[in-house]
Amino acid sequence: MNSSAHDQRWDARLWGALTVLCAVVFLDALDVSMVGVALPSIQSSLGLSTSSLQWVVSGYVLGYGGLLLLGGRTADLLGRRRVFLTALVVFAVASLLGGVVNDGTLLIAARFIKGISAAFTAPAALSIITTTFAEGPARNRALSIFTACGASGFSLGLVLSGFLTELGWRYTFLMPVPVAIIALVAGLKLLPRHSGEERATGGYDLIGAATITGSMLLFVFAVVQAPEAGWASLRTLGSIGGAIALFALFIVAELRVKHPLVRLSILRSGHLVRANLGLVILFGSYVGFQFVGMQYFQNLLHWSALQTALAFLPAGLLVAVTSTKMGDLADRFGTTRLITIGSFALAAGYAVFLNVSEHPSLTTMIIPGMVLLGIAFALSFPSLNIQATSGVADDEQGLASGLLNTSGQVGGALVLAIVTAVATSHGGTVTIGTIRSSFALCAAIALLGLAIAVVGLVRGRATVQTPALAEEAGGDDVKVLEAI
């Protein structure tokens, strides 16, 4: 471990290493959302259908979420620095390819490869931080900066995309290339080298990685193609059946392999499960809302890419400005209360957008709705990260973090597929009616998240009288009751 990490003051080299890691996690998160505003331009340029277009988003998210756990395991086995830098090279190359291809299938393939590379850079970056900065204030400070960069990348990606799309949609793919190259060169000089003795022992769970990724891909494919093929068609039912079979194989593999991607008994932790479900709902519903919102603003209202980006600006600014302060609020009020308030704001934000029309109001729909969604993300995202790792043993912190990130990415792809199916249910054409139905579905999903958060509050009240059970349920529940 770098000795300077123990000091309250960090030297220039340590700050440089943290900057490299933050720049890459910013790019990883940016790539999830930055393509959003460019989607209508991509659709027009490459002649993609709406159902095919959503794979430009889902390809990245599924590659990211499907292999995230394997990426973390690989970093432990082969060396975090080596895996991080190698995956960063792949990310830069795939970004370049995505910006020059002229075929929709090749673009989706490039996005999928970028997602895979992010699945290796993200856990490697996180583990470099936890092994470089001393546990306590130094590590907490570093992690606060790191997670703030990730949240800001996702929330501001739409805004940056609006400016770049005005120049041409290909710039949204090409912009990360020079940033990744600079981060690579800086990383070679600044990232600490750890001895091979610090690497974990064991093997890879390739069966687990293949089955869970295949299951998610098949299920998303089934939902996206169902409106065109028919829900009762052989293709749809066969795809869903195949997805279920692969998921069952994943469960069997995790129970039998020596080094599973997921130790399933960790799911006995109620607060960890609630945090994972919460992120599926938060991230999944917002990715679906973002995709349909692009269709609404640009294809139906004929707004420019810049106008659309500015519509999303209030939410992005709220997250960027407040995300580093959420740790203090969580310490004071407890994560469960913050998640509950955030879940309510999420549902309310989507409900505001049920007033969609051909002449939307900035003051009664767009701005209030976006502010509510920004509040929801600012409160819920860091709180879910804290809750997911609360009470987890040190040697399983990586597993808990990997599970949470996987839930968010895979949940995003699945909810996006379902929302897209609703949006294109009118013969493949997006209308005001199907837009409203899609937003209503997002609101319904958010209400489910609110119900899960309320269960956490109720469990906290029920267990606070029994210290052993309260500890098992998660320390944040106790903090909430003390705050009440």
C-alpha positions in Angstrom: 0.0 0.0 0.0 1.2 3.5 -0.8 2.5 4.9 2.5 1.2 8.4 1.7 -2.3 7.0 1.7 -2.0 6.9 5.5 -1.4 10.6 5.7 -4.1 13.3 6.0 -2.4 15.2 3.2 -2.0 13.4 -0.1 1.0 14.0 -2.3 0.7 14.9 -6.0 1.3 11.3 -7.1 -1.6 10.0 -5.0 -3.9 12.7 -6.3 -2.8 11.9 -9.8 -3.7 8.2 -9.4 -7.1 9.1 -8.0 -7.7 11.5 -10.9 -7.0 8.7 -13.4 -9.4 6.3 -11.7 -12.1 9.0 -11.4 -11.7 9.9 -15.0 -12.3 6.3 -16.2 -15.3 5.7 -13.9 -16.7 9.0 -15.2 -16.2 7.7 -18.8 -17.9 4.4 -17.9 -20.9 6.1 -16.5 -20.9 8.8 -19.2 -21.2 6.1 -21.9 -24.4 4.8 -20.4 -26.2 8.0 -20.8 -24.3 10.1 -23.3 -25.7 8.2 -26.3 -29.2 9.1 -25.2 -29.7 12.4 -27.0 -27.9 11.1 -30.1 -30.4 8.2 -30.5 -32.8 9.9 -32.9 -29.9 11.1 -35.1 -28.4 7.6 -35.0 -31.8 6.1 -36.0 -32.1 8.5 -38.9 -28.6 8.1 -40.1 -28.4 4.3 -39.9 -32.1 3.5 -40.6 -32.7 1.6 -37.4 -36.2 0.7 -36.1 -37.1 1.9 -32.6 -36.8 -1.7 -31.2 -33.4 -2.1 -32.8 -32.3 1.3 -31.6 -32.7 0.4 -27.9 -29.9 -2.2 -28.4 -27.5 0.7 -28.8 -28.2 1.4 -25.1 -28.8 -2.2 -24.0 -25.7 -3.6 -25.7 -23.5 -1.5 -23.5 -25.5 -2.0 -20.4 -25.7 -5.8 -20.8 -22.0 -6.1 -21.6 -21.2 -4.0 -18.5 -23.6 -5.7 -16.1 -23.3 -9.3 -17.4 -19.5 -9.5 -16.9 -19.0 -7.1 -14.0 -18.6 -9.9 -11.4 -16.2 -11.7 -13.6 -14.2 -8.5 -14.1 -13.8 -8.1 -10.4 -12.6 -11.7 -10.0 -10.1 -11.3 -12.9 -8.6 -8.2 -11.4 -8.1 -10.1 -8.1 -6.4 -13.0 -10.0 -4.3 -11.2 -12.7 -3.5 -7.9 -10.9 -5.7 -4.9 -10.6 -3.4 -2.4 -12.4 -2.8 -4.8 -15.3 -6.5 -5.5 -15.8 -7.5 -1.8 -15.5 -5.0 -0.6 -18.1 -5.7 -3.5 -20.5 -9.4 -2.9 -20.4 -8.9 0.8 -20.9 -7.1 0.1 -24.2 -10.1 -2.0 -25.3 -12.5 0.8 -24.3 -10.6 3.4 -26.4 -10.5 1.1 -29.5 -14.2 0.2 -29.2 -15.0 3.9 -28.8 -13.1 4.7 -32.0 -14.9 1.9 -33.9 -18.3 3.1 -32.7 -17.6 6.5 -34.1 -16.7 5.4 -37.6 -19.0 2.4 -38.4 -21.8 2.8 -40.9 -23.8 -0.3 -39.9 -26.3 -0.6 -37.0 -25.2 -4.1 -36.2 -21.5 -3.1 -36.0 -22.4 -0.1 -33.8 -24.3 -2.4 -31.4 -21.3 -4.8 -31.4 -18.9 -1.9 -30.6 -21.2 -0.8 -27.7 -21.3 -4.3 -26.3 -17.5 -4.5 -26.4 -17.3 -1.1 -24.6 -19.6 -2.4 -22.0 -17.4 -5.5 -21.5 -14.3 -3.3 -21.1 -16.1 -1.1 -18.5 -17.0 -4.3 -16.6 -13.3 -4.8 -16.1 -12.2 -1.2 -15.5 -14.9 -0.4 -12.9 -14.2 -3.1 -10.3 -10.4 -2.9 -10.9 -10.5 0.9 -10.2 -12.6 0.4 -7.0 -10.2 -2.3 -5.7 -7.2 -0.1 -6.5 -8.6 2.6 -4.3 -9.4 0.2 -1.4 -5.9 -1.2 -1.5 -4.1 2.1 -2.0 -5.9 4.3 0.6 -5.8 3.4 4.2 -9.1 2.3 5.8 -10.8 5.2 7.6 -11.0 8.9 6.7 -8.6 8.7 3.8 -10.4 5.8 2.1 -13.8 7.3 2.8 -12.7 10.6 1.2 -11.3 8.8 -1.9 -14.5 6.7 -2.3 -16.7 9.8 -1.9 -14.8 11.5 -4.7 -14.9 8.4 -6.8 -18.6 7.7 -6.5 -19.4 11.4 -7.1 -17.5 11.2 -10.4 -19.5 8.2 -11.4 -22.9 9.7 -10.5 -21.9 13.0 -12.3 -20.9 11.1 -15.4 -24.2 9.4 -15.7 -26.3 12.5 -14.9 -24.4 15.0 -17.1 -24.0 12.6 -20.0 -27.2 13.7 -21.6 -26.3 17.3 -21.4 -22.8 16.8 -22.9 -24.4 14.6 -25.6 -26.7 17.4 -26.6 -23.8 19.7 -27.4 -21.9 17.0 -29.2 -24.9 15.8 -31.2 -25.3 19.3 -32.6 -21.9 18.7 -34.2 -22.7 15.2 -35.2 -23.8 12.0 -33.4 -20.4 10.3 -34.1 -18.7 12.8 -31.7 -20.5 11.2 -28.8 -18.6 8.1 -29.5 -15.3 9.7 -30.4 -15.1 12.1 -27.5 -14.0 9.5 -24.9 -11.1 8.3 -27.1 -8.6 11.1 -26.3 -9.7 11.1 -22.6 -9.1 7.3 -22.4 -5.7 7.7 -24.1 -4.6 10.4 -21.7 -5.8 8.4 -18.7 -3.9 5.3 -20.0 -0.6 7.2 -20.3 -1.1 8.8 -16.9 -2.1 5.5 -15.4 1.1 3.8 -16.6 3.1 6.4 -14.6 0.9 7.0 -11.6 -1.0 3.9 -10.7 0.7 2.0 -7.8 2.3 -1.4 -8.5 1.4 -4.2 -6.1 3.3 -7.4 -5.8 1.9 -10.6 -7.2 1.6 -11.9 -3.6 -1.4 -9.6 -3.1 -3.4 -11.4 -5.8 -6.2 -13.7 -4.9 -5.9 -17.4 -5.4 -8.5 -19.6 -7.2 -10.1 -19.8 -10.6 -12.7 -18.2 -12.9 -16.4 -19.0 -12.9 -16.7 -18.8 -16.7 -19.9 -20.9 -16.7 -21.5 -18.5 -14.3 -20.5 -15.5 -16.4 -21.7 -17.1 -19.6 -25.0 -18.3 -18.3 -26.1 -15.1 -16.5 -25.1 -12.9 -19.5 -26.8 -15.3 -22.0 -30.0 -15.3 -19.8 -30.2 -11.6 -19.7 -29.6 -11.2 -23.5 -32.2 -13.7 -24.4 -34.8 -12.2 -22.1 -34.2 -8.6 -23.4 -34.4 -10.0 -27.0 -37.7 -11.7 -26.2 -39.3 -8.6 -24.7 -38.0 -6.2 -27.5 -39.1 -8.5 -30.3 -42.5 -9.6 -28.7 -44.6 -6.6 -30.1 -43.5 -7.5 -33.7 -43.4 -11.3 -33.4 -46.3 -11.7 -30.9 -46.2 -12.6 -27.3 -47.5 -16.1 -27.9 -45.1 -16.7 -30.9 -42.7 -19.6 -30.9 -39.7 -17.1 -31.1 -40.9 -15.1 -28.0 -41.8 -18.1 -25.9 -38.6 -20.0 -27.0 -36.4 -17.0 -26.1 -38.1 -16.6 -22.7 -37.8 -20.4 -22.0 -34.1 -20.3 -23.0 -33.5 -17.3 -20.7 -35.1 -19.2 -17.8 -33.1 -22.3 -18.5 -29.8 -20.4 -18.6 -30.7 -18.6 -15.4 -31.4 -22.0 -13.8 -28.0 -23.3 -15.0 -26.4 -20.2 -13.4 -28.0 -21.0 -10.1 -26.8 -24.6 -10.3 -23.3 -23.5 -11.3 -23.1 -21.0 -8.4 -24.0 -23.8 -5.9 -21.5 -26.3 -7.3 -18.4 -24.5 -8.6 -15.5 -24.0 -6.3 -15.1 -20.3 -6.9 -18.6 -18.9 -7.8 -19.2 -15.4 -9.1 -21.9 -15.1 -6.5 -22.0 -16.8 -3.1 -25.7 -17.2 -3.0 -26.0 -17.3 0.8 -25.0 -13.6 0.9 -28.6 -12.9 -0.4 -29.9 -13.8 3.1 -29.1 -10.2 4.1 -32.4 -8.4 3.8 -30.9 -4.9 3.6 -28.5 -6.0 0.8 -31.4 -7.5 -1.2 -33.5 -4.4 -0.7 -30.5 -2.2 -1.9 -30.1 -4.3 -5.0 -33.8 -4.2 -5.9 -33.8 -0.5 -5.2 -31.0 0.1 -7.7 -32.7 -2.1 -10.3 -35.8 0.1 -10.0 -33.9 3.5 -9.8 -31.5 2.9 -12.6 -33.9 0.7 -14.8 -36.8 3.1 -14.7 -34.6 6.1 -15.4 -32.9 4.5 -18.4 -36.3 3.6 -19.7 -37.6 7.1 -19.1 -34.6 8.6 -20.7 -35.0 6.5 -23.9 -38.7 7.2 -24.3 -38.1 10.9 -23.4 -35.6 11.2 -26.3 -38.3 9.9 -28.7 -40.9 12.4 -27.2 -38.7 15.5 -27.2 -37.0 15.0 -30.6 -39.2 12.8 -32.7 -42.7 14.1 -31.6 -41.9 17.7 -30.5 -39.0 18.1 -33.0 -36.7 19.7 -30.4 -33.1 20.0 -31.2 -30.5 17.8 -29.5 -29.3 20.9 -27.5 -32.9 21.8 -26.4 -33.4 18.2 -25.3 -30.1 18.2 -23.3 -31.1 21.4 -21.5 -34.4 19.8 -20.5 -32.5 17.2 -18.6 -30.0 19.7 -17.1 -31.9 20.4 -13.8 -31.6 16.7 -12.8 -28.0 16.5 -13.8 -26.9 19.6 -11.9 -28.7 18.5 -8.8 -26.9 15.1 -8.8 -23.5 16.7 -9.6 -23.7 19.4 -6.9 -25.2 17.3 -4.1 -23.7 13.8 -4.5 -20.6 14.5 -2.4 -22.8 15.7 0.5 -25.0 12.6 0.8 -22.6 10.8 3.1 -23.1 13.3 5.8 -26.9 13.1 5.4 -26.7 9.3 5.6 -24.7 9.5 8.8 -27.3 11.8 10.3 -30.6 10.3 9.1 -29.8 6.8 8.0 -29.8 5.4 4.4 -33.3 3.8 4.7 -35.0 7.1 5.3 -33.1 8.8 2.4 -34.0 5.9 0.1 -37.7 6.2 1.0 -37.8 9.9 0.3 -35.8 9.4 -2.9 -38.2 6.7 -4.0 -41.2 9.0 -3.4 -39.5 11.7 -5.4 -38.9 9.3 -8.2 -42.5 8.2 -8.5 -43.7 11.8 -8.2 -41.3 12.9 -11.0 -42.6 10.2 -13.4 -46.2 11.1 -12.4 -45.7 14.7 -13.4 -44.7 13.6 -16.9 -48.1 11.8 -17.3 -49.3 15.2 -18.6 -47.4 14.8 -21.8 -48.9 16.6 -24.8 -47.9 18.1 -28.1 -47.5 21.4 -26.2 -45.8 20.6 -22.9 -45.4 23.2 -20.1 -41.9 24.0 -18.9 -43.1 25.3 -15.6 -45.7 22.7 -14.7 -44.2 19.5 -16.2 -40.7 19.5 -17.5 -38.8 21.5 -14.9 -40.7 20.2 -11.8 -40.5 16.6 -13.2 -36.7 16.9 -13.8 -36.1 18.5 -10.4 -37.9 15.6 -8.7 -35.9 13.0 -10.6 -32.7 14.8 -9.7 -33.7 14.8 -6.0 -34.5 11.1 -6.3 -31.1 10.2 -7.8 -29.1 12.5 -5.4 -30.7 10.9 -2.4 -31.1 7.3 -3.5 -27.9 6.4 -5.5 -25.3 7.0 -2.8 -27.6 5.7 -0.1 -28.2 2.4 -1.9 -24.4 2.0 -2.3 -23.9 2.5 1.4 -26.8 0.2 2.4 -25.6 -2.6 0.1 -22.2 -2.9 1.8 -23.4 -2.2 5.4 -22.6 -5.1 7.8 -20.9 -7.1 5.1 -17.6 -8.8 6.1 -14.4 -7.2 4.7 -13.6 -10.2 2.5 -17.0 -9.9 0.8 -17.1 -6.1 0.2 -16.1 -6.7 -3.4 -18.9 -9.2 -3.9 -21.5 -6.9 -2.4 -20.4 -4.0 -4.5 -20.3 -6.1 -7.6 -23.8 -7.4 -7.0 -25.1 -3.9 -6.6 -23.5 -2.6 -9.8 -24.6 -5.7 -11.7 -28.2 -5.3 -10.5 -28.2 -1.7 -11.7 -26.8 -2.4 -15.2 -28.8 -5.6 -15.9 -31.9 -4.0 -14.4 -31.4 -1.1 -16.7 -31.4 -3.3 -19.7 -34.4 -5.3 -18.7 -36.6 -2.4 -17.7 -35.5 -0.5 -20.8 -36.7 -3.5 -22.9 -40.1 -3.6 -21.3 -40.6 0.2 -21.5 -39.5 0.1 -25.2 -42.0 -2.6 -25.9 -44.8 -0.5 -24.4 -43.6 2.6 -26.4 -43.7 0.7 -29.7 -46.9 -1.2 -29.0 -48.9 0.9 -31.5 -47.7 -0.9 -34.6 -44.1 0.0 -33.9 -44.9 3.8 -34.0 -44.3 6.0 -31.0 -47.2 8.2 -30.2 -48.3 10.6 -27.4 -50.5 7.7 -26.1 -47.7 5.1 -26.0 -45.3 7.8 -24.5 -47.8 8.3 -21.7 -48.2 4.6 -21.1 -44.4 4.2 -20.9 -44.1 7.0 -18.3 -47.0 5.4 -16.4 -45.1 2.1 -16.4 -42.0 4.0 -15.0 -44.1 5.5 -12.3 -45.6 2.1 -11.4 -42.1 0.6 -11.2 -41.0 3.5 -9.0 -44.0 2.9 -6.7 -42.7 -0.7 -6.3 -39.4 0.7 -5.2 -41.2 3.0 -2.7 -43.0 -0.1 -1.2 -39.6 -1.9 -0.9 -38.1 1.1 0.9 -41.1 1.3 3.3 -40.6 -2.4 4.1 -37.1 -1.5 5.2 -38.5 1.2 7.6 -41.0 -1.3 9.0 -38.3 -4.0 9.5 -36.2 -1.4 11.3 -39.0 -0.6 13.8 -39.6 -4.3 14.3 -36.0 -5.3 14.9 -34.7 -2.3 16.9 -35.9 -3.9 20.1 -33.7 -7.0 19.4 -30.0 -5.8 19.0 -28.8 -9.0 17.4 -31.6 -8.9 14.8 -31.1 -5.2 14.3 -27.4 -5.8 13.5 -28.3 -8.5 11.0 -30.8 -6.2 9.3 -28.2 -3.5 8.9 -27.0 -0.7 11.1 -28.6 2.0 8.9 -32.1 0.9 10.1 -31.1 1.6 13.7 -29.8 5.0 12.7 -33.1 5.8 11.1 -35.0 5.0 14.2 -32.7 7.0 16.3 -33.2 10.0 14.0 -37.0 9.5 14.2 
